[in-house]
Amino acid sequence: MDQAAYRKAAIDAVRQLSVDVGIPAKLEKLKEEDLPFLCESAAADACAPGNPREATLADYEAMFRKLM
């Protein structure tokens, strides 16, 4: 199997896992009541310190609202 096929298989597996655990495929399916959890999760994510600029909960909320 070549690299492109491995990449496609990995992407397909991640998409299926998202469906299996109930992660919305599109952000427009997010609801107002999802925002606090999403913002807190984004702020607590292990990758957050690697962001090029520090973000507050309000920053995350503004970002999610733009994507809803």
PDB file as gemmi writes it, atoms N, CA and C in Angstrom:
CRYST1    1.000    1.000    1.000  90.00  90.00  90.00 P 1                      
ATOM      1  N   MET A   1       0.856  -1.175   0.000  1.00  0.00           N  
ATOM      2  CA  MET A   1       0.000   0.000   0.000  1.00  0.00           C  
ATOM      3  C   MET A   1       0.908   1.246   0.000  1.00  0.00           C  
ATOM      4  N   ASP A   2       0.609   2.197  -0.858  1.00  0.00           N  
ATOM      5  CA  ASP A   2       1.442   3.405  -0.935  1.00  0.00           C  
ATOM      6  C   ASP A   2       1.025   4.433   0.119  1.00  0.00           C  
ATOM      7  N   GLN A   3       1.810   5.508   0.229  1.00  0.00           N  
ATOM      8  CA  GLN A   3       1.545   6.528   1.255  1.00  0.00           C  
ATOM      9  C   GLN A   3       0.172   7.166   1.119  1.00  0.00           C  
ATOM     10  N   ALA A   4      -0.259   7.432  -0.099  1.00  0.00           N  
ATOM     11  CA  ALA A   4      -1.570   8.053  -0.303  1.00  0.00           C  
ATOM     12  C   ALA A   4      -2.687   7.140   0.210  1.00  0.00           C  
ATOM     13  N   ALA A   5      -2.544   5.856  -0.022  1.00  0.00           N  
ATOM     14  CA  ALA A   5      -3.557   4.905   0.438  1.00  0.00           C  
ATOM     15  C   ALA A   5      -3.566   4.817   1.960  1.00  0.00           C  
ATOM     16  N   TYR A   6      -2.376   4.820   2.592  1.00  0.00           N  
ATOM     17  CA  TYR A   6      -2.306   4.824   4.056  1.00  0.00           C  
ATOM     18  C   TYR A   6      -2.944   6.088   4.622  1.00  0.00           C  
ATOM     19  N   ARG A   7      -2.649   7.213   3.985  1.00  0.00           N  
ATOM     20  CA  ARG A   7      -3.199   8.493   4.440  1.00  0.00           C  
ATOM     21  C   ARG A   7      -4.720   8.473   4.354  1.00  0.00           C  
ATOM     22  N   LYS A   8      -5.252   7.997   3.228  1.00  0.00           N  
ATOM     23  CA  LYS A   8      -6.706   7.927   3.055  1.00  0.00           C  
ATOM     24  C   LYS A   8      -7.325   6.991   4.091  1.00  0.00           C  
ATOM     25  N   ALA A   9      -6.686   5.855   4.324  1.00  0.00           N  
ATOM     26  CA  ALA A   9      -7.200   4.904   5.311  1.00  0.00           C  
ATOM     27  C   ALA A   9      -7.220   5.534   6.708  1.00  0.00           C  
ATOM     28  N   ALA A  10      -6.177   6.287   7.043  1.00  0.00           N  
ATOM     29  CA  ALA A  10      -6.115   6.939   8.358  1.00  0.00           C  
ATOM     30  C   ALA A  10      -7.211   7.995   8.482  1.00  0.00           C  
ATOM     31  N   ILE A  11      -7.399   8.801   7.443  1.00  0.00           N  
ATOM     32  CA  ILE A  11      -8.439   9.835   7.463  1.00  0.00           C  
ATOM     33  C   ILE A  11      -9.814   9.202   7.584  1.00  0.00           C  
ATOM     34  N   ASP A  12     -10.050   8.145   6.818  1.00  0.00           N  
ATOM     35  CA  ASP A  12     -11.332   7.443   6.894  1.00  0.00           C  
ATOM     36  C   ASP A  12     -11.573   6.876   8.293  1.00  0.00           C  
ATOM     37  N   ALA A  13     -10.511   6.338   8.919  1.00  0.00           N  
ATOM     38  CA  ALA A  13     -10.641   5.774  10.272  1.00  0.00           C  
ATOM     39  C   ALA A  13     -10.977   6.859  11.287  1.00  0.00           C  
ATOM     40  N   VAL A  14     -10.344   8.020  11.174  1.00  0.00           N  
ATOM     41  CA  VAL A  14     -10.622   9.122  12.093  1.00  0.00           C  
ATOM     42  C   VAL A  14     -12.051   9.626  11.905  1.00  0.00           C  
ATOM     43  N   ARG A  15     -12.476   9.738  10.673  1.00  0.00           N  
ATOM     44  CA  ARG A  15     -13.864  10.174  10.419  1.00  0.00           C  
ATOM     45  C   ARG A  15     -14.864   9.185  11.009  1.00  0.00           C  
ATOM     46  N   GLN A  16     -14.599   7.900  10.837  1.00  0.00           N  
ATOM     47  CA  GLN A  16     -15.517   6.896  11.375  1.00  0.00           C  
ATOM     48  C   GLN A  16     -15.508   6.922  12.900  1.00  0.00           C  
ATOM     49  N   LEU A  17     -14.340   7.090  13.505  1.00  0.00           N  
ATOM     50  CA  LEU A  17     -14.263   7.192  14.959  1.00  0.00           C  
ATOM     51  C   LEU A  17     -15.062   8.395  15.449  1.00  0.00           C  
ATOM     52  N   SER A  18     -14.968   9.500  14.757  1.00  0.00           N  
ATOM     53  CA  SER A  18     -15.737  10.696  15.125  1.00  0.00           C  
ATOM     54  C   SER A  18     -17.231  10.414  15.103  1.00  0.00           C  
ATOM     55  N   VAL A  19     -17.689   9.715  14.078  1.00  0.00           N  
ATOM     56  CA  VAL A  19     -19.104   9.340  13.985  1.00  0.00           C  
ATOM     57  C   VAL A  19     -19.463   8.416  15.153  1.00  0.00           C  
ATOM     58  N   ASP A  20     -18.593   7.440  15.417  1.00  0.00           N  
ATOM     59  CA  ASP A  20     -18.863   6.451  16.463  1.00  0.00           C  
ATOM     60  C   ASP A  20     -18.993   7.078  17.849  1.00  0.00           C  
ATOM     61  N   VAL A  21     -18.211   8.118  18.125  1.00  0.00           N  
ATOM     62  CA  VAL A  21     -18.254   8.729  19.459  1.00  0.00           C  
ATOM     63  C   VAL A  21     -19.132   9.966  19.515  1.00  0.00           C  
ATOM     64  N   GLY A  22     -19.786  10.311  18.399  1.00  0.00           N  
ATOM     65  CA  GLY A  22     -20.763  11.391  18.402  1.00  0.00           C  
ATOM     66  C   GLY A  22     -20.210  12.784  18.193  1.00  0.00           C  
ATOM     67  N   ILE A  23     -19.038  12.905  17.594  1.00  0.00           N  
ATOM     68  CA  ILE A  23     -18.491  14.231  17.289  1.00  0.00           C  
ATOM     69  C   ILE A  23     -19.189  14.738  16.032  1.00  0.00           C  
ATOM     70  N   PRO A  24     -19.756  15.941  16.088  1.00  0.00           N  
ATOM     71  CA  PRO A  24     -20.462  16.462  14.909  1.00  0.00           C  
ATOM     72  C   PRO A  24     -19.522  16.590  13.710  1.00  0.00           C  
ATOM     73  N   ALA A  25     -20.020  16.235  12.541  1.00  0.00           N  
ATOM     74  CA  ALA A  25     -19.220  16.337  11.314  1.00  0.00           C  
ATOM     75  C   ALA A  25     -19.072  17.791  10.882  1.00  0.00           C  
ATOM     76  N   LYS A  26     -20.034  18.625  11.244  1.00  0.00           N  
ATOM     77  CA  LYS A  26     -20.000  20.041  10.884  1.00  0.00           C  
ATOM     78  C   LYS A  26     -20.246  20.875  12.126  1.00  0.00           C  
ATOM     79  N   LEU A  27     -19.558  21.997  12.199  1.00  0.00           N  
ATOM     80  CA  LEU A  27     -19.694  22.842  13.379  1.00  0.00           C  
ATOM     81  C   LEU A  27     -21.047  23.506  13.480  1.00  0.00           C  
ATOM     82  N   GLU A  28     -21.768  23.614  12.384  1.00  0.00           N  
ATOM     83  CA  GLU A  28     -23.086  24.238  12.463  1.00  0.00           C  
ATOM     84  C   GLU A  28     -24.065  23.393  13.283  1.00  0.00           C  
ATOM     85  N   LYS A  29     -23.691  22.167  13.593  1.00  0.00           N  
ATOM     86  CA  LYS A  29     -24.537  21.326  14.438  1.00  0.00           C  
ATOM     87  C   LYS A  29     -24.304  21.584  15.924  1.00  0.00           C  
ATOM     88  N   LEU A  30     -23.324  22.408  16.237  1.00  0.00           N  
ATOM     89  CA  LEU A  30     -23.065  22.733  17.631  1.00  0.00           C  
ATOM     90  C   LEU A  30     -24.222  23.545  18.196  1.00  0.00           C  
ATOM     91  N   LYS A  31     -24.427  23.371  19.488  1.00  0.00           N  
ATOM     92  CA  LYS A  31     -25.494  24.104  20.169  1.00  0.00           C  
ATOM     93  C   LYS A  31     -24.882  25.044  21.194  1.00  0.00           C  
ATOM     94  N   GLU A  32     -25.643  26.032  21.573  1.00  0.00           N  
ATOM     95  CA  GLU A  32     -25.204  27.014  22.563  1.00  0.00           C  
ATOM     96  C   GLU A  32     -24.692  26.328  23.822  1.00  0.00           C  
ATOM     97  N   GLU A  33     -25.387  25.294  24.254  1.00  0.00           N  
ATOM     98  CA  GLU A  33     -24.990  24.615  25.498  1.00  0.00           C  
ATOM     99  C   GLU A  33     -23.688  23.836  25.364  1.00  0.00           C  
ATOM    100  N   ASP A  34     -23.194  23.633  24.137  1.00  0.00           N  
ATOM    101  CA  ASP A  34     -21.909  22.958  23.917  1.00  0.00           C  
ATOM    102  C   ASP A  34     -20.720  23.883  24.178  1.00  0.00           C  
ATOM    103  N   LEU A  35     -20.930  25.189  24.086  1.00  0.00           N  
ATOM    104  CA  LEU A  35     -19.817  26.143  24.117  1.00  0.00           C  
ATOM    105  C   LEU A  35     -18.963  26.090  25.383  1.00  0.00           C  
ATOM    106  N   PRO A  36     -19.532  26.083  26.587  1.00  0.00           N  
ATOM    107  CA  PRO A  36     -18.661  26.053  27.766  1.00  0.00           C  
ATOM    108  C   PRO A  36     -17.718  24.847  27.779  1.00  0.00           C  
ATOM    109  N   PHE A  37     -18.252  23.668  27.469  1.00  0.00           N  
ATOM    110  CA  PHE A  37     -17.417  22.467  27.449  1.00  0.00           C  
ATOM    111  C   PHE A  37     -16.335  22.568  26.377  1.00  0.00           C  
ATOM    112  N   LEU A  38     -16.704  23.011  25.192  1.00  0.00           N  
ATOM    113  CA  LEU A  38     -15.733  23.126  24.105  1.00  0.00           C  
ATOM    114  C   LEU A  38     -14.630  24.121  24.427  1.00  0.00           C  
ATOM    115  N   CYS A  39     -15.009  25.256  24.989  1.00  0.00           N  
ATOM    116  CA  CYS A  39     -14.020  26.288  25.332  1.00  0.00           C  
ATOM    117  C   CYS A  39     -13.064  25.797  26.411  1.00  0.00           C  
ATOM    118  N   GLU A  40     -13.602  25.181  27.447  1.00  0.00           N  
ATOM    119  CA  GLU A  40     -12.760  24.663  28.521  1.00  0.00           C  
ATOM    120  C   GLU A  40     -11.857  23.545  28.022  1.00  0.00           C  
ATOM    121  N   SER A  41     -12.385  22.688  27.158  1.00  0.00           N  
ATOM    122  CA  SER A  41     -11.580  21.599  26.596  1.00  0.00           C  
ATOM    123  C   SER A  41     -10.456  22.138  25.716  1.00  0.00           C  
ATOM    124  N   ALA A  42     -10.761  23.145  24.915  1.00  0.00           N  
ATOM    125  CA  ALA A  42      -9.737  23.734  24.046  1.00  0.00           C  
ATOM    126  C   ALA A  42      -8.638  24.378  24.885  1.00  0.00           C  
ATOM    127  N   ALA A  43      -9.007  25.065  25.953  1.00  0.00           N  
ATOM    128  CA  ALA A  43      -8.023  25.726  26.812  1.00  0.00           C  
ATOM    129  C   ALA A  43      -7.155  24.717  27.552  1.00  0.00           C  
ATOM    130  N   ALA A  44      -7.736  23.563  27.908  1.00  0.00           N  
ATOM    131  CA  ALA A  44      -7.011  22.542  28.664  1.00  0.00           C  
ATOM    132  C   ALA A  44      -6.256  21.564  27.776  1.00  0.00           C  
ATOM    133  N   ASP A  45      -6.441  21.655  26.469  1.00  0.00           N  
ATOM    134  CA  ASP A  45      -5.804  20.720  25.547  1.00  0.00           C  
ATOM    135  C   ASP A  45      -4.283  20.779  25.670  1.00  0.00           C  
ATOM    136  N   ALA A  46      -3.644  19.627  25.569  1.00  0.00           N  
ATOM    137  CA  ALA A  46      -2.187  19.545  25.679  1.00  0.00           C  
ATOM    138  C   ALA A  46      -1.471  20.362  24.609  1.00  0.00           C  
ATOM    139  N   CYS A  47      -2.128  20.620  23.487  1.00  0.00           N  
ATOM    140  CA  CYS A  47      -1.517  21.386  22.399  1.00  0.00           C  
ATOM    141  C   CYS A  47      -1.647  22.899  22.596  1.00  0.00           C  
ATOM    142  N   ALA A  48      -2.499  23.342  23.517  1.00  0.00           N  
ATOM    143  CA  ALA A  48      -2.748  24.776  23.704  1.00  0.00           C  
ATOM    144  C   ALA A  48      -1.466  25.580  23.952  1.00  0.00           C  
ATOM    145  N   PRO A  49      -0.525  25.078  24.764  1.00  0.00           N  
ATOM    146  CA  PRO A  49       0.689  25.872  24.979  1.00  0.00           C  
ATOM    147  C   PRO A  49       1.517  26.102  23.702  1.00  0.00           C  
ATOM    148  N   GLY A  50       1.315  25.293  22.693  1.00  0.00           N  
ATOM    149  CA  GLY A  50       2.054  25.438  21.445  1.00  0.00           C  
ATOM    150  C   GLY A  50       1.434  26.434  20.477  1.00  0.00           C  
ATOM    151  N   ASN A  51       0.268  26.988  20.838  1.00  0.00           N  
ATOM    152  CA  ASN A  51      -0.358  27.984  19.969  1.00  0.00           C  
ATOM    153  C   ASN A  51       0.537  29.218  19.877  1.00  0.00           C  
ATOM    154  N   PRO A  52       0.548  29.881  18.729  1.00  0.00           N  
ATOM    155  CA  PRO A  52       1.425  31.043  18.578  1.00  0.00           C  
ATOM    156  C   PRO A  52       1.058  32.219  19.474  1.00  0.00           C  
ATOM    157  N   ARG A  53      -0.178  32.272  19.953  1.00  0.00           N  
ATOM    158  CA  ARG A  53      -0.543  33.312  20.911  1.00  0.00           C  
ATOM    159  C   ARG A  53      -1.460  32.704  21.963  1.00  0.00           C  
ATOM    160  N   GLU A  54      -1.395  33.240  23.154  1.00  0.00           N  
ATOM    161  CA  GLU A  54      -2.214  32.748  24.250  1.00  0.00           C  
ATOM    162  C   GLU A  54      -3.678  33.122  23.997  1.00  0.00           C  
ATOM    163  N   ALA A  55      -4.576  32.200  24.294  1.00  0.00           N  
ATOM    164  CA  ALA A  55      -6.006  32.443  24.076  1.00  0.00           C  
ATOM    165  C   ALA A  55      -6.753  32.300  25.395  1.00  0.00           C  
ATOM    166  N   THR A  56      -7.741  33.150  25.582  1.00  0.00           N  
ATOM    167  CA  THR A  56      -8.600  33.089  26.762  1.00  0.00           C  
ATOM    168  C   THR A  56      -9.851  32.276  26.418  1.00  0.00           C  
ATOM    169  N   LEU A  57     -10.649  31.965  27.426  1.00  0.00           N  
ATOM    170  CA  LEU A  57     -11.916  31.279  27.175  1.00  0.00           C  
ATOM    171  C   LEU A  57     -12.803  32.127  26.269  1.00  0.00           C  
ATOM    172  N   ALA A  58     -12.757  33.436  26.456  1.00  0.00           N  
ATOM    173  CA  ALA A  58     -13.547  34.331  25.598  1.00  0.00           C  
ATOM    174  C   ALA A  58     -13.069  34.256  24.146  1.00  0.00           C  
ATOM    175  N   ASP A  59     -11.761  34.111  23.938  1.00  0.00           N  
ATOM    176  CA  ASP A  59     -11.230  33.957  22.576  1.00  0.00           C  
ATOM    177  C   ASP A  59     -11.760  32.678  21.928  1.00  0.00           C  
ATOM    178  N   TYR A  60     -11.729  31.599  22.697  1.00  0.00           N  
ATOM    179  CA  TYR A  60     -12.241  30.331  22.164  1.00  0.00           C  
ATOM    180  C   TYR A  60     -13.733  30.434  21.859  1.00  0.00           C  
ATOM    181  N   GLU A  61     -14.475  31.058  22.756  1.00  0.00           N  
ATOM    182  CA  GLU A  61     -15.919  31.201  22.526  1.00  0.00           C  
ATOM    183  C   GLU A  61     -16.188  32.007  21.256  1.00  0.00           C  
ATOM    184  N   ALA A  62     -15.459  33.094  21.062  1.00  0.00           N  
ATOM    185  CA  ALA A  62     -15.638  33.918  19.856  1.00  0.00           C  
ATOM    186  C   ALA A  62     -15.327  33.101  18.599  1.00  0.00           C  
ATOM    187  N   MET A  63     -14.286  32.295  18.670  1.00  0.00           N  
ATOM    188  CA  MET A  63     -13.919  31.457  17.526  1.00  0.00           C  
ATOM    189  C   MET A  63     -15.036  30.448  17.217  1.00  0.00           C  
ATOM    190  N   PHE A  64     -15.503  29.739  18.249  1.00  0.00           N  
ATOM    191  CA  PHE A  64     -16.564  28.758  18.028  1.00  0.00           C  
ATOM    192  C   PHE A  64     -17.844  29.416  17.509  1.00  0.00           C  
ATOM    193  N   ARG A  65     -18.167  30.595  18.016  1.00  0.00           N  
ATOM    194  CA  ARG A  65     -19.379  31.291  17.559  1.00  0.00           C  
ATOM    195  C   ARG A  65     -19.271  31.647  16.067  1.00  0.00           C  
ATOM    196  N   LYS A  66     -18.095  32.022  15.614  1.00  0.00           N  
ATOM    197  CA  LYS A  66     -17.916  32.331  14.195  1.00  0.00           C  
ATOM    198  C   LYS A  66     -18.104  31.095  13.323  1.00  0.00           C  
ATOM    199  N   LEU A  67     -17.816  29.942  13.875  1.00  0.00           N  
ATOM    200  CA  LEU A  67     -17.888  28.692  13.119  1.00  0.00           C  
ATOM    201  C   LEU A  67     -19.245  28.009  13.195  1.00  0.00           C  
ATOM    202  N   MET A  68     -20.126  28.508  14.042  1.00  0.00           N  
ATOM    203  CA  MET A  68     -21.446  27.881  14.213  1.00  0.00           C  
ATOM    204  C   MET A  68     -22.376  28.271  13.076  1.00  0.00           C  
TER     205      MET A  68                                                      
END                                                                             
